[in-house]
Amino acid sequence: MSEHETASRPSIQSSLRTIALVSALSFVGAFSMVPLYQIACEKVFGIKLEQGPAGEQHVAGLAVDESRTITVEFDGTVNSKLPWAFKPQVLSMQVHPGRSYEANYIARNTSDHAIVGNAAPSVAPSTASTYFNKTECFCFTEQMLQAGEERLMPVRFVVDPDLPAHVSTITLSYTFFSNEPATARLAAEGGSAPSTARSAP
């Protein structure tokens, strides 16, 4: 073995260790991204993130308040690591507390391969978060889009009539993140995952 080969071996081993470390950190980052976003929203900005659908029994028992109108605003963003376009179909909606409504977001995969994403929701102001009940939402499950696919993603919600009187506007926001482990699993399986979201017209 030449002196050049002997000298270069430590350099190669060091490079391999660096690559392995970067890969491990990227893998951990994929899992921690959404939790960190949730912590920032809840602890830093005071925005509570909702975790699951509202109980049907609770929603069915709400009385509609026709005398009050609430403005619900919609916002949608995409994390820089996810090559999707994502936006609400309408920017705002006038609703009566106690009545069920549906709004749609539009998501499109701008890449050349299938990708799985997860949406992290938030409701502002924070005082309204416990009064905004989502009965159906694309954010409750993973969402897979094929290359170039565009799809409507609905959210159904009811504003609780007990919403504090000083709150007249609620903002529902979503940020879509890339679910890299799920995307890698999908690629390994060589198939497609079913989704409940509807194809855009």
C-alpha positions, -999 to +999 in steps of 0.1 A: +000+000+000+014+034-010+020+063+014-007+083-005-033+056+001-024+053+037-026+091+042-060+093+024-077+066+045-083+087+076-096+115+054-121+091+038-132+077+071-137+112+084-158+121+054-179+090+059-185+099+096-196+134+085-220+120+060-235+096+085-239+124+111-256+147+086-280+119+075-289+111+111-295+148+119-317+151+088-337+120+098-342+134+133-351+168+119-379+153+098-396+140+130-390+171+151-400+197+126-438+196+133-434+193+171-411+223+171-436+242+151-463+233+175-441+244+205-434+277+189-470+284+182-483+274+216-454+287+238-440+316+219-470+330+200-498+318+223-516+300+195-531+266+204-529+238+179-558+214+176-551+177+176-582+159+165-618+161+154-645+175+176-669+151+191-701+147+170-723+146+201-708+180+213-713+196+179-748+183+174-759+198+207-749+233+198-777+259+191-773+281+161-770+318+170-785+336+140-781+370+157-743+368+156-719+367+127-682+357+129-656+363+102-634+333+097-602+340+077-582+313+060-544+312+055-521+285+041-483+282+038-458+255+029-425+248+046-395+255+023-386+218+022-419+208+006-423+215-031-460+220-030-483+250-038-510+254-011-537+280-006-573+285+006-600+285-020-616+315-003-598+340+020-627+345+044-662+334+053-691+348+074-705+322+097-731+319+125-720+302+157-734+267+161-738+260+124-716+236+104-696+250+075-671+237+050-641+254+034-616+241+009-579+244+005-561+236-028-528+217-027-506+209-057-474+188-059-450+207-081-423+180-080-417+151-103-424+124-077-450+114-051-447+132-017-464+127+016-471+159+037-487+167+070-505+200+078-501+217+112-532+238+120-535+268+143-563+290+154-559+327+164-566+345+186-556+319+212-588+326+232-609+313+202-590+280+198-612+260+222-644+273+206-634+264+170-644+228+164-632+209+134-653+179+126-634+169+094-600+180+083-571+170+060-548+178+089-559+148+109-541+124+085-511+122+062-517+135+027-500+120-004-499+138-037-486+122-069-462+142-091-482+172-105-514+162-087-537+190-075-564+183-049-591+200-029-586+195+008-618+202+028-622+213+064-656+212+082-660+233+113-684+247+138-678+278+159-691+273+195-719+299+204-700+303+237-672+321+219-663+352+239-683+383+228-652+404+221-640+379+194-654+388+160-627+374+137-610+340+138-580+330+116-576+294+107-540+287+094-522+257+081-486+250+074-478+219+053-446+201+061-428+173+042-432+139+059-399+125+047-401+091+064-436+085+050-424+096+015-394+073+017-417+044+028-440+051-001-411+051-026-398+018-012-433+002-016-436+015-051-472+022-047-497+050-038-515+057-006-553+064-005-566+098+005-599+111+015-593+145+000-611+153-033-595+160-067-597+196-077-620+204-106 
